[in-house]
Amino acid sequence: MTSSKSVEQRLAAAANKASRDQDALKALRDYAAEKARIDANTVRLRALRLEKEAADARAAAELAEQKKAAGPAPKRARKSSRSGTPA
């Protein structure tokens, strides 16, 4: 015959196991939600970075085109570093 204490212990153990299982499921859901949040933020930041890089490339191309359209820059007169006396 089973004592009432062992039945109570089994019920308590089953309740503890159910509680641990629920905690584990909650932790898994929290982990998945956090991962999804981080992934979404990473995608957003990557899109911003790519957009900025494209804008920088367009600006550099426009600047190069403007320099090309302006023609060659006038050459500056060179200053001689030597003095007028031979060494």
N, C-alpha and C positions, 0 to 999 in steps of 0.2 A: 504494500500500500504506500502511496506517495504522500509525504507529509505536506502540510499546507505551506510551510516555509519554502520548500523547494519549488512549489508552484508559484509562489510570490516572487522568488528569485528569478524564475524563468520569465515571468511576466515583466519584471523590471528589466531584465536583460534584453527582452524583445523590444521594450519601449526605448531603451538606450540605443539599440541597433537602429531602430526606425528613426530616431533623432539624428544619429550620425549619418544615416543615409540621406536624410533631408538636408543636413548641413553640407554634405558632399555635393549634392545636386545644386544647392544654392551657390556654393563656391565655384562650381563649373560654369553656371550661368553668368556669375559675376566676371569670371575670367574671360568668357567668350564675349561678353558685352564690352569689357575693357579692350580686348584685342580688336574688336570691330571699330571701336572709337579711335584707337590709335591708327589702325589701317586707313580709316576715312581721313584722318588728319594728315597722314603721310601722303595720300593721294592728292589732297587739297594743296599741301605745300609743294609737292612736285609740280603740279599744274602751274602754280604761281611762279616757281623757279624757271620752268620752261618758257612761260610767257615773258618773263623778264629777260631771259637770255635771247629770245627772239627779238624783243624790242631793242635790246642793246645791239644786236647784229644789224637790224634795220637802220639804227641811228649811225652805226659805224659805216655802213654802206652809203648812206646819204651824205655823210661827211666826206667820204672818199670821192663820191660823185661831184660834190660841190668843189672840192679841191681840184679835181680833174677839169671841171668846166671853167674854173677861174684861170687856168693856164699855169705855166711854170712860174714859180716864185722868182722875183728878180734876184740876181746874184749880188752879193755884197762884196764890196772892195776888201781885199785882203790886206791886213796890216803886216808889214814885214817885222819879224822878230829880231832881225839882225840890225846892227847899227851900221852907219855908213862907212865905217873904217874897217879895212880887212884885218884879220887876225894874224 
